[in-house]
């Protein structure tokens, strides 16, 4: 409306001004043609005194322009006013620039100005005459206030119309905006409720327009969001369950290396509490410099081995740590995940494997070296001396038998490991089995003056076992007891029912005992507490390993307790079952 009003005002102003000027120019032109004969003297217009009279001209001018609200002057060639609508200006000389230009013969002479009273007026002067002869001029000065009043009236009408239109627009705007803003307010309210976690209410859809489509879309989005928390919670519970029950420890950090997630296994491995760990730097918890951790993240090798000292154990924990960076799209490194694997058993197994290979090599190399040296001595001439040759051959035979025992034990142990050794169970009297063991070692016991005592509880009678293999276990345990018990010592064989209704057989001596640091490894293959003494006594270092495998094959357990200088107690259990599978 403002643009239209300005355009209309400018157009109306131009139109009325042009019309006013055109009308006045027409009047001036008409008047110039009418007064031409009077100024030329063609009319009989002299008064009685012989002077030219302009009475008729004055009346004509007055009558013609009485309603034009303008001053008209008829000026002769000398610039003197000969007729005018203002009598006081008669006979005066007009020196206006427009008049002078008109008397020079210039036709277009007009000017718009504002007088001292602030009234806008127009001045028009036209020459009177024909050809090159100028007889005079017609001069008109007219007020343009009526034109500007008309224009002002039109402007007020436009302003009033604009204000009315603005009022109607405001009313219609409020009415129309309410139909838009109310649904948007309702959607905003529901969006706030969704942000607070409330998904119960729906947006009311009041139409099929764009706002209605927005409401439908918002309701659909809210239903999807309503399902999202439950799905998110379910996934979170799954992740928490996975992290909690993982065999590996997991530590997650933020972008500056502070711990934000620590699962239960990681706490167990590191021997820390979650409350005291969250928020700390991972380098402080793992005791690895942060620069080293960053090198693991950036480098090709992202794994390291960490040894953790346990507070109540002489051994240490071997932990393999794998570092993985967390990247967020467009933001670079956003955190670190460290996976902790307890590889203590693997390291022990690897160490045992290396020791096993070394021990087997050593156990075979020693007798082979002895045999080779004695055979070389015999070859060099010792065979010619019967007494020396006999002793060399005896030693060679002894070392060969030792190698045969070692290989036999290894084969036996290998068959037990691979489950290829069959267990042939039969009913066996426990008391008879223990008595026979004592009989087999009676010569050695008398020779060493070692007493052996057998005690079998009355409720222990028969047992379903592989007699040969259990005899092998007992022979090994009794043999060890005799070897490591001093002369005139004592050995006790006992059998009783355990609390779990299993048969518990115990071999106990009062010999030299075993140091506490060696108890954890006493059942390892080729492990000897006193290696030199054990080898001199003819042991292969596999007896206790074979005994453990045989007991395990029967479904039992074996355990050893010892104190240095006080003796050793070996106890193994066997399930007590009859031939029909009933407990005795």
C-alpha positions as CSV (number, residue, x, y, z in Angstrom):
1,X,0.0,0.0,0.0
2,X,2.9,2.4,0.7
3,X,4.5,1.7,-2.7
4,X,1.2,2.0,-4.5
5,X,0.3,5.2,-2.5
6,X,3.7,6.8,-3.4
7,X,3.3,5.9,-7.0
8,X,-0.3,7.1,-7.1
9,X,0.6,10.4,-5.3
10,X,3.4,11.1,-7.7
11,X,1.2,10.3,-10.7
12,X,-1.7,12.4,-9.5
13,X,0.6,15.3,-8.7
14,X,2.1,15.2,-12.1
15,X,-1.3,14.8,-13.8
16,X,-2.9,17.7,-12.0
17,X,0.0,20.0,-12.4
18,X,0.3,19.2,-16.1
19,X,-3.5,19.7,-16.5
20,X,-3.4,23.0,-14.6
21,X,-0.4,24.3,-16.7
22,X,-2.0,23.1,-19.9
23,X,-5.3,24.9,-19.0
24,X,-3.5,28.1,-18.2
25,X,-1.3,27.9,-21.3
26,X,-4.5,27.4,-23.4
27,X,-6.1,30.5,-21.7
28,X,-3.0,32.6,-22.3
29,X,-2.8,31.5,-25.9
30,X,-6.5,32.2,-26.4
31,X,-6.1,35.6,-24.8
32,X,-3.0,36.4,-26.9
33,X,-5.0,35.8,-30.1
34,X,-7.9,37.9,-28.8
35,X,-5.9,40.9,-27.7
36,X,-3.7,41.0,-30.8
37,X,-6.1,43.3,-32.8
38,X,-6.4,45.7,-29.9
39,X,-2.6,46.0,-29.5
40,X,-2.3,46.4,-33.3
41,X,-4.8,49.3,-33.5
42,X,-7.2,47.4,-35.8
43,X,-10.1,48.0,-33.5
44,X,-11.8,51.3,-32.9
45,X,-10.7,51.7,-29.4
46,X,-9.8,55.4,-29.0
47,X,-11.4,57.6,-26.3
48,X,-12.8,61.1,-26.8
49,X,-9.4,62.6,-26.1
50,X,-7.9,60.7,-29.0
51,X,-6.2,58.1,-26.9
52,X,-6.5,54.3,-27.4
53,X,-9.2,52.8,-25.1
54,X,-9.0,49.3,-23.7
55,X,-12.4,49.3,-21.9
56,X,-13.9,46.5,-23.9
57,X,-10.7,44.5,-23.4
58,X,-10.7,45.1,-19.7
59,X,-14.3,43.9,-19.4
60,X,-13.5,40.8,-21.5
61,X,-10.5,39.9,-19.4
62,X,-12.4,40.5,-16.2
63,X,-15.4,38.4,-17.3
64,X,-13.3,35.7,-18.9
65,X,-10.9,35.1,-15.9
66,X,-13.1,36.1,-13.0
67,X,-13.4,32.5,-11.9
68,X,-9.8,31.5,-12.5
69,X,-8.4,33.0,-9.3
70,X,-5.5,34.5,-11.3
71,X,-4.1,37.9,-12.2
72,X,-4.0,38.6,-16.0
73,X,-2.0,41.4,-17.5
74,X,-2.1,42.7,-21.1
75,X,1.3,44.4,-21.8
76,X,2.1,46.5,-24.8
77,X,5.4,46.4,-26.7
78,X,6.9,48.9,-24.2
79,X,6.3,46.6,-21.2
80,X,3.5,48.8,-19.9
81,X,0.4,47.1,-18.4
82,X,-2.6,48.3,-20.5
83,X,-5.2,45.9,-19.0
84,X,-5.3,43.8,-15.9
85,X,-7.6,42.1,-13.5
86,X,-5.9,44.0,-10.7
87,X,-6.7,47.7,-11.3
88,X,-3.9,48.9,-9.1
89,X,-1.3,47.5,-11.5
90,X,-2.7,49.4,-14.5
91,X,-0.3,51.7,-16.4
92,X,2.6,50.2,-14.5
93,X,5.6,48.7,-16.3
94,X,6.2,44.9,-15.8
95,X,9.8,44.0,-15.8
96,X,9.5,40.3,-14.9
97,X,12.1,38.1,-16.8
98,X,9.3,36.1,-18.4
99,X,7.7,39.3,-19.7
100,X,11.0,40.5,-21.1
101,X,11.6,37.1,-22.8
102,X,8.1,37.2,-24.2
103,X,8.6,40.7,-25.7
104,X,11.7,39.4,-27.3
105,X,9.5,36.9,-29.1
106,X,10.3,33.8,-26.9
107,X,7.1,31.8,-26.7
108,X,7.6,29.3,-23.8
109,X,8.0,31.3,-20.6
110,X,6.7,29.9,-17.5
111,X,7.9,29.4,-13.9
112,X,6.5,27.9,-10.7
113,X,7.5,29.6,-7.5
114,X,6.4,30.1,-3.9
115,X,5.7,33.6,-2.8
116,X,6.3,35.2,0.5
117,X,3.0,33.9,2.0
118,X,4.0,30.4,1.1
119,X,1.6,30.1,-1.8
120,X,2.7,28.1,-4.7
121,X,2.1,30.0,-8.0
122,X,2.8,29.7,-11.7
123,X,3.8,32.5,-14.0
124,X,3.2,32.3,-17.8
125,X,4.0,34.9,-20.4
126,X,3.4,34.7,-24.1
127,X,4.2,37.2,-26.9
128,X,1.3,38.8,-28.8
129,X,1.8,39.4,-32.5
130,X,2.3,37.7,-35.8
131,X,5.5,37.0,-37.6
132,X,8.6,38.8,-36.4
133,X,6.7,41.8,-35.0
134,X,5.8,41.6,-31.3
135,X,2.9,43.8,-30.3
136,X,3.0,43.0,-26.7
137,X,2.6,40.1,-24.2
138,X,0.0,38.4,-22.2
139,X,1.1,37.7,-18.6
140,X,-0.7,35.5,-16.1
141,X,0.1,34.7,-12.6
142,X,-2.1,31.9,-11.1
143,X,-2.2,30.2,-7.7
144,X,-1.8,26.4,-7.6
145,X,-3.1,25.9,-4.1
146,X,-6.3,24.3,-5.4
147,X,-4.2,21.8,-7.2
148,X,-2.2,20.9,-4.2
149,X,-5.2,20.9,-2.0
150,X,-6.7,18.3,-4.3
151,X,-3.5,16.3,-4.2
152,X,-3.4,16.6,-0.4
153,X,-7.0,15.3,-0.2
154,X,-6.1,12.4,-2.4
155,X,-3.1,11.8,-0.2
156,X,-5.2,11.7,2.9
157,X,-7.6,9.3,1.2
158,X,-4.7,7.1,0.4
159,X,-3.3,7.3,3.9
160,X,-6.8,6.6,5.4
161,X,-7.2,3.6,3.0
162,X,-3.7,2.4,4.0
163,X,-4.5,2.6,7.7
164,X,-7.8,0.8,7.2
165,X,-6.1,-1.8,5.1
166,X,-3.4,-2.2,7.8
167,X,-6.0,-2.6,10.5
168,X,-7.9,-5.2,8.5
169,X,-4.6,-6.9,7.7
170,X,-3.7,-7.0,11.4
171,X,-7.0,-8.5,12.3
172,X,-6.8,-11.0,9.4
173,X,-3.2,-11.7,10.3
174,X,-4.0,-12.4,13.9
175,X,-6.9,-14.7,12.8
176,X,-4.8,-16.4,10.2
177,X,-1.6,-16.6,12.3
178,X,-3.6,-18.3,15.1
179,X,-4.4,-21.1,12.7
180,X,-0.7,-21.5,12.1
181,X,0.9,-20.7,15.4
182,X,-1.5,-22.7,17.5
183,X,-0.6,-26.0,15.8
184,X,3.1,-25.0,15.9
185,X,2.8,-24.1,19.6
186,X,1.3,-27.5,20.2
187,X,4.0,-29.2,18.3
188,X,6.6,-27.2,20.2
189,X,4.9,-28.3,23.5
190,X,5.0,-31.9,22.4
191,X,8.7,-31.6,21.3
192,X,9.5,-30.3,24.8
193,X,7.7,-33.3,26.3
194,X,9.6,-35.6,24.0
195,X,12.9,-34.0,25.1
196,X,11.9,-34.6,28.7
197,X,11.1,-38.3,27.9
198,X,7.3,-38.1,27.8
199,X,5.9,-39.9,24.7
200,X,2.2,-40.4,25.8
201,X,0.4,-37.5,24.1
202,X,-0.1,-37.0,20.4
203,X,-0.3,-33.8,18.3
204,X,-3.9,-33.0,17.2
205,X,-4.1,-32.8,13.4
206,X,-6.7,-30.3,12.4
207,X,-6.3,-30.3,8.6
208,X,-4.6,-31.7,5.6
209,X,-2.5,-28.7,4.8
210,X,1.3,-28.4,5.4
211,X,0.8,-27.9,9.1
212,X,-1.4,-31.1,9.2
213,X,1.3,-33.0,7.3
214,X,3.9,-31.7,9.8
215,X,1.7,-32.9,12.7
216,X,1.4,-36.4,11.1
217,X,5.1,-36.5,10.6
218,X,5.8,-35.4,14.1
219,X,3.5,-38.1,15.6
220,X,5.2,-40.7,13.4
221,X,8.6,-39.4,14.6
222,X,7.5,-39.5,18.2
223,X,6.3,-43.1,17.9
224,X,9.7,-44.0,16.5
225,X,11.5,-42.1,19.3
226,X,9.3,-43.9,21.8
227,X,10.7,-47.2,20.6
228,X,14.2,-45.8,20.5
229,X,14.9,-45.6,24.3
230,X,13.8,-49.2,24.9
231,X,15.9,-50.4,22.0
232,X,18.8,-48.2,23.2
233,X,18.3,-49.6,26.8
234,X,18.2,-53.1,25.5
235,X,21.4,-52.6,23.5
236,X,23.0,-50.9,26.5
237,X,22.1,-53.9,28.7
238,X,23.4,-56.3,26.1
239,X,26.7,-54.3,25.9
240,X,26.9,-54.2,29.7
241,X,26.3,-57.9,29.9
242,X,28.9,-58.7,27.3
243,X,31.4,-56.4,29.0
244,X,30.6,-57.9,32.4
245,X,30.9,-61.5,31.3
246,X,33.9,-61.1,29.1
247,X,37.0,-63.2,29.9
248,X,39.1,-60.2,28.8
249,X,39.3,-56.9,30.6
250,X,38.1,-53.8,28.7
251,X,39.1,-50.1,29.5
252,X,37.6,-47.2,27.4
253,X,38.8,-43.6,27.7
254,X,37.7,-40.3,26.4
255,X,39.6,-38.1,23.9
256,X,42.2,-37.0,26.6
257,X,42.8,-40.4,28.0
258,X,40.6,-40.4,31.1
259,X,38.9,-43.7,31.9
260,X,35.1,-43.8,31.3
261,X,34.4,-47.5,31.2
262,X,36.0,-50.4,33.2
263,X,34.5,-53.9,33.2
264,X,34.6,-56.4,36.0
265,X,37.4,-58.5,34.5
266,X,39.6,-55.5,34.1
267,X,39.2,-54.6,37.8
268,X,40.1,-58.2,38.7
269,X,43.2,-58.2,36.6
270,X,44.4,-54.8,37.7
271,X,43.3,-55.3,41.3
272,X,41.6,-51.9,41.4
273,X,38.1,-50.5,42.4
274,X,35.9,-48.8,39.8
275,X,35.1,-45.8,42.0
276,X,38.8,-45.1,42.4
277,X,39.6,-45.6,38.7
278,X,37.0,-43.7,36.7
279,X,38.2,-40.3,35.7
280,X,41.9,-41.2,36.1
281,X,44.3,-41.3,33.1
282,X,44.8,-44.7,31.6
283,X,48.6,-44.3,31.8
284,X,48.3,-44.0,35.6
285,X,46.2,-47.2,35.9
286,X,48.3,-49.3,33.5
287,X,51.6,-47.7,34.6
288,X,52.5,-47.1,31.0
289,X,53.6,-43.6,29.8
290,X,51.0,-41.8,27.7
291,X,53.5,-41.2,24.9
292,X,54.1,-45.0,24.7
293,X,50.4,-45.6,24.5
294,X,50.1,-43.1,21.7
295,X,52.9,-44.9,19.8
296,X,51.0,-48.2,20.1
297,X,47.9,-46.4,18.8
298,X,49.6,-44.8,15.8
299,X,52.1,-47.6,15.1
300,X,51.7,-51.0,13.4
301,X,52.3,-52.9,16.7
302,X,49.5,-52.1,19.1
303,X,50.1,-54.9,21.6
304,X,52.3,-55.1,24.7
305,X,52.9,-57.5,27.5
306,X,52.5,-56.2,31.1
307,X,53.6,-58.0,34.2
308,X,51.4,-57.3,37.3
309,X,52.6,-58.1,40.8
310,X,50.0,-59.8,42.9
311,X,49.9,-58.7,46.5
312,X,49.4,-62.2,48.2
313,X,51.2,-64.4,45.7
314,X,54.9,-64.9,44.8
315,X,54.0,-65.2,41.2
316,X,53.1,-62.3,38.9
317,X,50.3,-61.9,36.3
318,X,51.2,-61.7,32.6
319,X,48.7,-59.5,30.8
320,X,48.6,-58.8,27.0
321,X,47.2,-55.3,26.3
322,X,45.9,-54.4,22.9
323,X,45.3,-50.7,22.2
324,X,42.7,-49.6,19.7
325,X,41.8,-46.0,18.8
326,X,38.2,-44.7,18.7
327,X,37.6,-42.4,15.7
328,X,34.5,-40.2,15.3
329,X,33.7,-39.1,11.8
330,X,35.1,-35.6,11.1
331,X,36.6,-35.2,14.6
332,X,39.6,-37.5,14.6
333,X,40.7,-39.5,17.7
334,X,37.9,-39.6,20.2
335,X,39.2,-42.1,22.7
336,X,41.1,-45.3,23.4
337,X,40.0,-48.9,24.0
338,X,42.4,-51.2,25.8
339,X,41.7,-54.9,25.9
340,X,43.5,-56.8,28.7
341,X,44.0,-60.6,28.2
342,X,45.3,-62.7,31.1
343,X,48.0,-64.8,29.3
344,X,49.6,-66.1,32.5
345,X,48.5,-69.7,31.8
346,X,49.6,-69.4,28.2
347,X,53.0,-68.0,29.2
348,X,53.3,-70.8,31.8
349,X,52.4,-73.3,29.2
350,X,54.9,-71.9,26.7
351,X,57.5,-71.8,29.4
352,X,56.6,-75.4,30.4
353,X,56.9,-76.4,26.7
354,X,60.3,-74.9,26.4
355,X,61.4,-76.5,29.7
356,X,59.9,-79.8,28.6
357,X,61.9,-79.8,25.3
358,X,65.0,-78.7,27.2
359,X,64.5,-81.4,29.9
360,X,63.8,-84.2,27.4
361,X,66.9,-83.1,25.5
362,X,69.0,-83.0,28.7
363,X,67.6,-86.3,30.0
364,X,68.4,-88.1,26.8
365,X,71.7,-86.3,26.2
366,X,73.2,-87.2,29.6
367,X,72.9,-91.1,29.2
368,X,73.7,-90.9,25.5
369,X,76.9,-89.0,26.3
370,X,77.8,-91.5,29.0
371,X,77.1,-94.5,26.7
372,X,79.2,-92.9,23.9
373,X,82.1,-92.2,26.2
374,X,82.2,-95.7,27.6
375,X,81.8,-97.3,24.1
376,X,84.7,-95.1,22.9
377,X,86.8,-96.3,25.8
378,X,85.9,-99.9,25.0
379,X,86.8,-99.3,21.4
380,X,90.1,-97.7,22.4
381,X,91.2,-101.0,24.1
382,X,89.4,-101.2,27.4
383,X,87.6,-104.2,26.1
384,X,90.9,-106.1,26.4
385,X,90.7,-105.7,30.1
386,X,87.9,-108.0,31.3
387,X,87.3,-106.3,34.7
388,X,87.2,-102.8,33.3
389,X,85.2,-103.9,30.3
390,X,82.6,-105.5,32.5
391,X,82.2,-102.4,34.6
392,X,81.9,-100.2,31.4
393,X,79.3,-102.6,29.9
394,X,77.4,-102.5,33.2
395,X,77.3,-98.7,33.2
396,X,76.2,-98.7,29.6
397,X,73.4,-101.2,30.3
398,X,72.3,-99.1,33.3
399,X,72.1,-95.9,31.2
400,X,70.3,-97.7,28.4
401,X,67.7,-99.0,30.9
402,X,67.3,-95.4,32.2
403,X,66.6,-94.1,28.7
404,X,64.1,-97.0,28.2
405,X,62.3,-96.0,31.4
406,X,62.3,-92.4,30.3
407,X,60.9,-93.2,26.8
408,X,58.4,-95.6,28.4
409,X,57.2,-92.9,30.8
410,X,56.9,-90.4,28.0
411,X,54.9,-92.8,25.8
412,X,52.7,-93.6,28.8
413,X,52.2,-89.9,29.5
414,X,51.5,-89.2,25.9
415,X,48.8,-91.9,25.7
416,X,47.2,-90.5,28.9
417,X,47.2,-87.0,27.4
418,X,45.6,-88.2,24.1
419,X,43.1,-90.4,25.9
420,X,44.5,-93.4,24.1
421,X,45.3,-95.3,27.4
422,X,42.3,-97.4,28.2
423,X,41.1,-97.8,31.7
424,X,40.1,-101.4,32.6
425,X,38.2,-101.2,35.9
426,X,37.5,-104.1,38.1
427,X,36.5,-104.6,41.7
428,X,39.6,-104.3,43.9
429,X,40.0,-104.8,47.7
430,X,41.6,-101.6,49.0
431,X,43.3,-103.2,52.0
432,X,44.8,-106.0,49.8
433,X,46.1,-103.4,47.3
434,X,47.9,-101.4,50.0
435,X,49.4,-104.5,51.5
436,X,50.8,-105.6,48.2
437,X,52.3,-102.2,47.7
438,X,54.1,-102.5,51.0
439,X,55.2,-106.0,50.1
440,X,56.8,-104.8,46.8
441,X,59.0,-102.3,48.7
442,X,59.6,-104.5,51.7
443,X,63.3,-105.1,50.8
444,X,64.1,-101.4,50.4
445,X,62.2,-100.7,53.6
446,X,64.1,-103.2,55.6
447,X,67.4,-102.1,54.0
448,X,66.7,-98.5,55.0
449,X,65.1,-99.5,58.3
450,X,62.0,-97.5,57.4
451,X,58.7,-98.4,59.1
452,X,55.5,-98.5,57.0
453,X,52.1,-98.4,58.6
454,X,48.9,-99.2,56.8
455,X,45.5,-98.0,58.0
456,X,42.2,-98.7,56.3
457,X,38.9,-97.6,57.8
458,X,36.4,-100.4,58.4
459,X,33.8,-98.9,56.0
460,X,36.3,-99.0,53.1
461,X,36.2,-102.4,51.4
462,X,36.2,-102.7,47.6
463,X,36.6,-100.2,44.8
464,X,36.0,-100.3,41.0
465,X,39.4,-99.1,39.6
466,X,42.1,-100.1,37.1
467,X,44.3,-102.0,39.5
468,X,47.4,-101.8,37.4
469,X,47.3,-98.1,36.9
470,X,46.5,-97.3,40.6
471,X,49.3,-99.7,41.6
472,X,51.6,-97.5,39.4
473,X,50.4,-94.4,41.2
474,X,51.0,-96.0,44.6
475,X,54.4,-97.4,43.6
476,X,55.5,-93.9,42.5
477,X,54.3,-92.2,45.6
478,X,55.8,-94.9,48.0
479,X,59.0,-94.9,46.0
480,X,59.3,-91.1,46.3
481,X,58.6,-91.4,50.0
482,X,61.4,-94.0,50.5
483,X,63.9,-92.0,48.4
484,X,63.3,-88.7,50.4
485,X,62.9,-90.3,53.9
486,X,66.0,-90.8,56.0
487,X,67.1,-94.1,57.5
488,X,64.8,-95.3,60.3
489,X,62.1,-93.0,59.1
490,X,58.4,-93.8,58.9
491,X,55.8,-93.9,56.1
492,X,52.0,-94.2,56.5
493,X,49.5,-95.5,54.0
494,X,45.9,-94.8,54.9
495,X,42.5,-95.2,53.2
496,X,39.2,-93.6,54.3
497,X,36.0,-92.1,53.0
498,X,36.1,-88.4,52.4
499,X,33.2,-85.9,53.1
500,X,32.2,-86.3,49.5
501,X,31.9,-90.1,49.9
502,X,35.0,-90.7,47.8
503,X,37.9,-92.9,48.6
504,X,40.8,-90.9,50.0
505,X,44.2,-92.6,49.9
506,X,47.1,-90.8,51.7
507,X,50.9,-91.5,51.5
508,X,52.7,-89.6,54.2
509,X,56.4,-89.6,55.2
510,X,58.6,-87.7,57.7
511,X,61.4,-87.1,55.2
512,X,63.2,-84.0,54.0
513,X,60.0,-82.3,52.7
514,X,59.7,-79.9,49.8
515,X,60.2,-76.1,49.9
516,X,57.0,-74.0,49.7
517,X,58.1,-72.3,46.5
518,X,58.3,-75.6,44.6
519,X,54.9,-77.0,45.7
520,X,53.0,-75.2,42.8
521,X,55.2,-76.9,40.2
522,X,55.8,-80.3,41.8
523,X,53.4,-82.0,39.3
524,X,55.0,-80.5,36.2
525,X,56.9,-82.8,33.9
526,X,60.6,-83.1,34.5
527,X,60.4,-80.8,37.5
528,X,62.7,-81.7,40.3
529,X,63.3,-80.0,43.6
530,X,66.9,-81.2,43.8
531,X,67.8,-82.1,40.2
532,X,71.2,-83.6,40.8
533,X,70.0,-85.8,43.7
534,X,66.8,-86.9,41.9
535,X,68.8,-88.0,38.8
536,X,71.3,-89.9,40.9
537,X,68.4,-91.8,42.5
538,X,67.2,-92.9,39.0
539,X,64.1,-90.8,38.7
540,X,62.9,-89.5,35.4
541,X,60.9,-86.5,36.7
542,X,57.7,-87.8,35.2
543,X,56.4,-90.0,38.0
544,X,54.1,-87.4,39.7
545,X,52.9,-86.2,36.3
546,X,51.9,-89.7,35.3
547,X,50.3,-90.3,38.7
548,X,48.2,-87.1,38.3
549,X,47.0,-88.1,34.8
550,X,46.0,-91.6,36.0
551,X,44.0,-90.2,38.9
552,X,42.3,-87.7,36.6
553,X,41.5,-90.5,34.2
554,X,39.7,-92.2,37.1
555,X,37.7,-89.0,37.9
556,X,39.7,-88.2,41.0
557,X,42.0,-85.5,42.3
558,X,45.5,-85.5,43.7
559,X,47.0,-83.0,46.2
560,X,50.4,-82.6,47.9
561,X,51.2,-80.9,51.2
562,X,54.8,-80.6,52.5
563,X,56.9,-78.6,54.8
564,X,60.7,-78.4,54.5
565,X,62.3,-80.7,57.1
566,X,59.0,-82.1,58.4
567,X,57.9,-84.5,55.6
568,X,55.5,-84.8,52.7
569,X,51.8,-85.8,52.5
570,X,50.3,-86.9,49.1
571,X,46.6,-87.4,49.0
572,X,44.5,-88.5,46.1
573,X,40.8,-89.3,45.8
574,X,38.9,-91.9,43.7
575,X,35.1,-92.2,43.2
576,X,33.7,-95.1,45.2
577,X,31.4,-97.1,42.9
578,X,30.4,-100.8,42.7
579,X,30.2,-102.7,39.5
580,X,26.6,-101.7,39.0
581,X,27.5,-98.1,39.6
582,X,26.1,-97.9,43.1
583,X,28.0,-96.3,45.9
584,X,29.4,-98.7,48.5
